[in-house]
Amino acid sequence: MDRQLMRVKLEDFNLDETYLELFEEYELKTFGDFIQMDVDDVSKKDAISLVEAILKMDEEFDEEDKDILKSIKRGEEDPFQVLESLLDSMSKADHSEDEDEDEEEAPKKKKKKRPIDDGETPKKKKRPVD
Protein backbone atom coordinates (compact mmCIF):
# COMPACT_ATOMS: atom_id res chain seq x y z
CA MET A 1 0.00 0.00 0.00
CA ASP A 2 1.30 3.33 -0.87
CA ARG A 3 0.63 6.78 0.49
CA GLN A 4 -2.02 7.36 -2.16
CA LEU A 5 -3.98 4.34 -0.95
CA MET A 6 -3.91 5.73 2.58
CA ARG A 7 -5.78 8.79 1.29
CA VAL A 8 -8.38 6.86 -0.71
CA LYS A 9 -11.86 7.55 0.56
CA LEU A 10 -13.65 4.51 1.91
CA GLU A 11 -16.68 5.31 -0.23
CA ASP A 12 -14.50 4.61 -3.30
CA PHE A 13 -14.30 0.90 -2.43
CA ASN A 14 -17.81 0.20 -3.80
CA LEU A 15 -19.06 -1.16 -0.51
CA ASP A 16 -22.67 -1.47 0.58
CA GLU A 17 -24.29 1.61 2.14
CA THR A 18 -24.45 -0.24 5.48
CA TYR A 19 -20.66 -0.28 5.72
CA LEU A 20 -20.37 3.35 4.66
CA GLU A 21 -22.77 4.37 7.43
CA LEU A 22 -20.71 2.35 9.89
CA PHE A 23 -17.55 4.13 8.73
CA GLU A 24 -19.27 7.48 9.25
CA GLU A 25 -20.34 6.44 12.75
CA TYR A 26 -16.70 5.83 13.67
CA GLU A 27 -15.55 8.93 11.74
CA LEU A 28 -13.52 6.86 9.30
CA LYS A 29 -13.15 8.75 6.04
CA THR A 30 -10.04 7.32 4.41
CA PHE A 31 -8.40 3.94 4.17
CA GLY A 32 -5.64 5.29 6.40
CA ASP A 33 -8.19 6.21 9.08
CA PHE A 34 -9.60 2.71 8.86
CA ILE A 35 -6.37 0.77 9.31
CA GLN A 36 -5.34 3.03 12.20
CA MET A 37 -8.62 2.81 14.09
CA ASP A 38 -8.75 1.78 17.75
CA VAL A 39 -10.46 -1.61 17.98
CA ASP A 40 -11.22 -1.08 21.68
CA ASP A 41 -13.87 1.52 20.78
CA VAL A 42 -15.90 -0.91 18.64
CA SER A 43 -18.94 -2.97 19.67
CA LYS A 44 -18.95 -6.71 18.93
CA LYS A 45 -21.63 -6.32 16.26
CA ASP A 46 -19.68 -3.52 14.58
CA ALA A 47 -16.44 -5.51 14.80
CA ILE A 48 -18.08 -8.29 12.80
CA SER A 49 -19.37 -5.77 10.24
CA LEU A 50 -15.95 -4.13 9.96
CA VAL A 51 -14.29 -7.51 9.39
CA GLU A 52 -16.86 -8.19 6.69
CA ALA A 53 -16.16 -4.77 5.13
CA ILE A 54 -12.41 -5.47 5.05
CA LEU A 55 -12.96 -8.83 3.41
CA LYS A 56 -15.29 -7.31 0.84
CA MET A 57 -12.84 -4.51 0.01
CA ASP A 58 -10.83 -7.13 -1.77
CA GLU A 59 -12.25 -7.67 -5.23
CA GLU A 60 -12.42 -11.41 -4.64
CA PHE A 61 -14.75 -12.28 -1.78
CA ASP A 62 -13.96 -16.00 -1.80
CA GLU A 63 -14.69 -19.12 0.24
CA GLU A 64 -11.86 -18.40 2.66
CA ASP A 65 -13.39 -15.01 3.44
CA LYS A 66 -16.80 -16.61 3.94
CA ASP A 67 -15.27 -19.20 6.27
CA ILE A 68 -13.72 -16.45 8.40
CA LEU A 69 -17.12 -14.77 8.78
CA LYS A 70 -18.86 -18.07 9.56
CA SER A 71 -16.32 -18.93 12.26
CA ILE A 72 -16.84 -15.50 13.85
CA LYS A 73 -20.62 -15.85 13.78
CA ARG A 74 -20.40 -19.37 15.28
CA GLY A 75 -18.25 -17.99 18.09
CA GLU A 76 -15.16 -19.94 17.07
CA GLU A 77 -13.19 -16.76 16.41
CA ASP A 78 -13.15 -13.54 18.40
CA PRO A 79 -14.27 -10.72 16.08
CA PHE A 80 -12.03 -8.23 17.88
CA GLN A 81 -8.94 -10.38 17.38
CA VAL A 82 -9.77 -10.98 13.72
CA LEU A 83 -10.40 -7.26 13.17
CA GLU A 84 -7.21 -6.28 14.95
CA SER A 85 -5.25 -8.90 13.02
CA LEU A 86 -6.61 -7.70 9.66
CA LEU A 87 -5.95 -4.05 10.48
CA ASP A 88 -2.47 -4.90 11.72
CA SER A 89 -1.59 -6.87 8.60
CA MET A 90 -2.87 -4.07 6.35
CA SER A 91 -0.86 -1.54 8.35
CA LYS A 92 2.30 -3.65 8.13
CA ALA A 93 1.78 -4.06 4.40
CA ASP A 94 1.53 -0.29 4.15
CA HIS A 95 4.77 0.27 6.07
CA SER A 96 6.73 -2.34 4.14
CA GLU A 97 5.62 -0.82 0.83
CA ASP A 98 6.60 2.64 2.08
CA GLU A 99 10.07 1.29 2.85
CA ASP A 100 10.25 -0.28 -0.61
CA GLU A 101 9.32 3.06 -2.18
CA ASP A 102 11.97 4.85 -0.13
CA GLU A 103 14.59 2.38 -1.32
CA GLU A 104 13.52 2.84 -4.93
CA GLU A 105 13.51 6.63 -4.67
CA ALA A 106 16.94 6.87 -3.02
CA PRO A 107 19.60 7.54 -5.64
CA LYS A 108 22.25 4.87 -5.75
CA LYS A 109 25.74 6.12 -5.09
CA LYS A 110 28.23 5.33 -7.79
CA LYS A 111 31.65 4.28 -6.70
CA LYS A 112 34.46 6.29 -8.18
CA LYS A 113 37.02 4.17 -9.90
CA ARG A 114 40.52 5.00 -8.83
CA PRO A 115 43.18 4.84 -11.49
CA ILE A 116 45.62 2.03 -11.17
CA ASP A 117 49.14 3.24 -10.42
CA ASP A 118 51.14 1.74 -13.23
CA GLY A 119 54.22 3.76 -12.32
CA GLU A 120 54.37 5.37 -15.74
CA THR A 121 51.59 7.91 -15.44
CA PRO A 122 52.90 11.11 -13.86
CA LYS A 123 51.13 11.95 -10.64
CA LYS A 124 49.65 15.37 -10.05
CA LYS A 125 51.76 17.55 -7.87
CA LYS A 126 50.17 18.85 -4.74
CA ARG A 127 49.84 22.59 -4.42
CA PRO A 128 51.85 24.10 -1.61
CA VAL A 129 49.77 25.35 1.26
CA ASP A 130 50.41 29.00 2.17
Residue frames relative to the residue before (quaternion, step in Angstrom):
aa qw qx qy qz dx dy dz
M 1.0000 0.0000 0.0000 0.0000 0.00 0.00 0.00
D 0.2197 -0.7881 0.5611 0.1254 3.47 -0.87 0.87
R 0.7337 -0.4237 0.2957 0.4413 3.52 -1.31 0.07
Q 0.6070 0.5549 -0.3599 0.4406 3.58 1.09 -0.64
L 0.6426 0.5238 -0.3274 0.4534 3.58 0.97 -0.81
M 0.6090 0.5641 -0.3505 0.4337 3.58 1.06 -0.71
R 0.7221 0.4328 -0.2374 0.4847 3.58 1.14 -0.64
V 0.4588 0.6838 -0.4564 0.3370 3.59 1.25 -0.09
K 0.4362 -0.6940 0.5103 0.2602 3.53 -0.91 0.94
L 0.5537 -0.6396 0.4254 0.3216 3.55 -1.00 0.85
E 0.6075 0.5659 -0.3571 0.4280 3.58 1.10 -0.58
D 0.6119 0.5693 -0.3441 0.4278 3.61 1.22 -0.36
F 0.5844 0.6061 -0.3641 0.3981 3.60 1.26 -0.12
N 0.4125 -0.7399 0.4456 0.2894 3.61 1.28 0.16
L 0.3137 0.7411 -0.5221 0.2823 3.54 0.88 0.99
D 0.6551 -0.5088 0.3972 0.3928 3.52 -1.31 0.40
E 0.6401 -0.5548 0.3855 0.3658 3.57 -1.17 0.66
T 0.5724 0.6044 -0.3705 0.4121 3.59 1.12 -0.67
Y 0.6846 0.4733 -0.2799 0.4785 3.56 0.92 -0.92
L 0.6389 0.5330 -0.3293 0.4464 3.57 0.99 -0.80
E 0.6344 0.5131 -0.3228 0.4797 3.58 1.06 -0.74
L 0.6325 0.5267 -0.3208 0.4687 3.56 1.04 -0.79
F 0.6311 0.5228 -0.3287 0.4694 3.58 0.99 -0.80
E 0.6450 0.5203 -0.3150 0.4626 3.57 0.98 -0.86
E 0.6252 0.5592 -0.3304 0.4327 3.56 1.00 -0.88
Y 0.7519 0.3462 -0.1883 0.5285 3.58 1.04 -0.80
E 0.4494 -0.7272 0.4129 0.3143 3.58 1.34 0.31
L 0.3694 0.6983 -0.5076 0.3438 3.53 0.98 0.95
K 0.0851 -0.8354 0.5429 0.0094 3.55 -0.44 1.21
T 0.7970 0.2114 -0.0962 0.5575 3.56 0.99 -0.83
F 0.6698 -0.4768 0.3798 0.4241 3.52 -1.31 0.25
G 0.6214 0.5511 -0.3285 0.4498 3.57 1.07 -0.75
D 0.6177 0.5290 -0.3343 0.4763 3.58 1.04 -0.80
F 0.6650 0.5402 -0.2962 0.4222 3.52 0.94 -0.99
I 0.7416 0.4146 -0.2588 0.4596 3.60 0.71 -0.98
Q 0.6975 0.4365 -0.2796 0.4948 3.59 1.24 -0.23
M 0.4050 0.7414 -0.4635 0.2674 3.58 1.25 0.14
D 0.4604 -0.6617 0.5231 0.2767 3.55 -1.25 0.51
V 0.3679 -0.7681 0.4892 0.1881 3.57 -0.44 1.26
D 0.5825 0.6127 -0.3685 0.3866 3.60 1.12 -0.56
D 0.6771 0.5051 -0.2874 0.4514 3.59 1.17 -0.51
V 0.6111 0.5904 -0.3205 0.4186 3.59 1.30 -0.05
S 0.4264 -0.6705 0.5380 0.2813 3.58 -1.07 0.75
K 0.6624 -0.5120 0.3584 0.4131 3.59 -1.23 0.39
K 0.6459 0.5238 -0.3160 0.4568 3.58 0.94 -0.91
D 0.6833 0.4781 -0.2817 0.4746 3.57 0.93 -0.91
A 0.5955 0.5629 -0.3633 0.4433 3.59 1.07 -0.68
I 0.6427 0.5106 -0.3144 0.4768 3.57 0.99 -0.86
S 0.6695 0.4989 -0.2968 0.4634 3.58 0.92 -0.90
L 0.6554 0.5071 -0.3142 0.4633 3.59 1.01 -0.76
V 0.6055 0.5285 -0.3477 0.4828 3.58 1.08 -0.71
E 0.6510 0.5166 -0.3043 0.4656 3.55 0.94 -0.93
A 0.6407 0.5258 -0.3205 0.4586 3.60 0.99 -0.82
I 0.6428 0.5181 -0.3226 0.4629 3.59 0.96 -0.87
L 0.6780 0.4957 -0.2963 0.4547 3.55 0.88 -0.95
K 0.7009 0.4592 -0.2683 0.4752 3.58 1.04 -0.73
M 0.5029 0.6306 -0.4353 0.3999 3.60 1.23 -0.19
D 0.6120 0.5164 -0.3333 0.4976 3.51 1.15 -0.69
E 0.5371 -0.6581 0.4170 0.3232 3.57 -0.88 0.87
E 0.7383 0.3448 -0.2112 0.5399 3.57 1.13 -0.57
F 0.0788 -0.7636 0.6408 0.0127 3.56 -0.37 1.26
D 0.0028 0.8672 -0.4946 0.0582 3.56 0.11 1.33
E 0.7723 -0.3582 0.2615 0.4548 3.55 -1.36 -0.11
E 0.6201 0.5462 -0.3465 0.4439 3.59 0.99 -0.76
D 0.6461 0.5098 -0.3100 0.4761 3.58 1.00 -0.84
K 0.6507 0.5120 -0.3094 0.4676 3.57 0.98 -0.86
D 0.6383 0.5307 -0.3217 0.4555 3.58 1.03 -0.80
I 0.6147 0.5403 -0.3441 0.4602 3.58 1.03 -0.75
L 0.6781 0.4871 -0.2888 0.4685 3.58 0.88 -0.95
K 0.6425 0.5213 -0.3275 0.4563 3.60 0.96 -0.82
S 0.6707 0.4983 -0.3084 0.4546 3.59 0.91 -0.88
I 0.6173 0.5199 -0.3438 0.4800 3.60 1.11 -0.61
K 0.6970 0.4831 -0.2760 0.4524 3.57 0.85 -0.98
R 0.6629 0.4752 -0.3001 0.4947 3.61 1.17 -0.55
G 0.5231 -0.6565 0.4012 0.3665 3.58 1.25 -0.16
E 0.4555 0.6953 -0.4432 0.3357 3.58 1.25 0.17
E 0.7617 0.2283 -0.1244 0.5935 3.57 1.17 -0.61
D 0.4206 -0.6774 0.5413 0.2669 3.55 -1.11 0.70
P 0.4381 -0.7285 0.4530 0.2687 3.62 -0.57 1.10
F 0.6242 0.5454 -0.3425 0.4423 3.59 1.09 -0.66
Q 0.6657 0.4942 -0.3048 0.4687 3.57 0.98 -0.84
V 0.6420 0.5125 -0.3236 0.4696 3.57 1.01 -0.83
L 0.6503 0.5155 -0.3110 0.4632 3.58 0.93 -0.92
E 0.6742 0.4936 -0.2941 0.4640 3.56 0.85 -0.97
S 0.6446 0.5279 -0.3107 0.4574 3.56 1.00 -0.84
L 0.6660 0.4960 -0.2986 0.4703 3.59 0.93 -0.90
L 0.6625 0.4983 -0.3034 0.4698 3.58 0.93 -0.91
D 0.6480 0.5257 -0.3082 0.4569 3.55 1.01 -0.87
S 0.6784 0.4827 -0.3028 0.4638 3.59 0.89 -0.89
M 0.6384 0.5057 -0.3338 0.4747 3.60 1.04 -0.69
S 0.6446 0.5188 -0.3183 0.4626 3.57 1.03 -0.78
K 0.6584 0.4984 -0.3085 0.4722 3.59 0.96 -0.85
A 0.6161 0.5309 -0.3440 0.4693 3.56 1.05 -0.73
D 0.6351 0.5316 -0.3227 0.4582 3.56 1.01 -0.80
H 0.6906 0.4783 -0.2915 0.4575 3.59 0.85 -0.93
S 0.6632 0.4974 -0.3275 0.4533 3.59 0.91 -0.80
E 0.6495 0.4937 -0.3254 0.4781 3.60 1.03 -0.66
D 0.5996 0.5418 -0.3623 0.4644 3.60 1.09 -0.62
E 0.6521 0.5056 -0.3145 0.4693 3.57 0.99 -0.85
D 0.6267 0.5324 -0.3334 0.4612 3.58 1.02 -0.80
E 0.6494 0.5139 -0.3135 0.4646 3.58 0.96 -0.86
D 0.6427 0.5264 -0.3254 0.4516 3.57 0.96 -0.87
E 0.6520 0.5102 -0.3151 0.4641 3.57 1.00 -0.83
E 0.6631 0.5038 -0.3063 0.4612 3.57 1.00 -0.82
E 0.6957 0.4911 -0.2726 0.4477 3.57 0.99 -0.84
A 0.6015 0.5741 -0.3649 0.4188 3.59 1.11 -0.58
P 0.4058 -0.7127 0.5055 0.2679 3.59 -0.74 0.99
K 0.4038 -0.7060 0.5259 0.2489 3.53 -0.98 0.83
K 0.3969 -0.7169 0.5235 0.2333 3.53 -0.91 0.95
K 0.2900 -0.7413 0.5803 0.1720 3.52 -0.94 0.92
K 0.3863 -0.7063 0.5425 0.2401 3.51 -0.97 0.86
K 0.3857 -0.7027 0.5477 0.2398 3.52 -0.99 0.88
K 0.3429 -0.7234 0.5609 0.2110 3.51 -0.93 0.90
R 0.2763 -0.7516 0.5779 0.1571 3.52 -0.85 0.98
P 0.4878 -0.6635 0.4696 0.3184 3.55 -0.94 0.81
I 0.4548 -0.6672 0.5199 0.2790 3.49 -1.10 0.73
D 0.3779 -0.7203 0.5348 0.2286 3.56 -0.86 0.98
D 0.0952 -0.8204 0.5634 0.0203 3.52 -0.32 1.28
G 0.5371 -0.6544 0.3790 0.3738 3.56 1.30 0.03
E 0.6830 0.4820 -0.2877 0.4673 3.57 1.18 -0.39
T 0.6445 0.5147 -0.3250 0.4627 3.57 1.06 -0.68
P 0.4013 -0.7181 0.5023 0.2666 3.59 -0.72 1.00
K 0.3870 -0.7188 0.5328 0.2230 3.53 -0.96 0.91
K 0.5395 -0.6042 0.4740 0.3453 3.54 -1.19 0.60
K 0.3953 -0.7051 0.5359 0.2437 3.50 -1.01 0.82
K 0.4447 -0.6809 0.5152 0.2704 3.52 -1.03 0.81
R 0.4623 -0.6677 0.5117 0.2804 3.52 -1.09 0.79
P 0.4741 -0.6652 0.4840 0.3140 3.56 -0.96 0.77
V 0.3839 -0.7114 0.5457 0.2206 3.52 -1.03 0.81
D 0.4296 -0.7218 0.4833 0.2468 3.59 -0.80 1.00
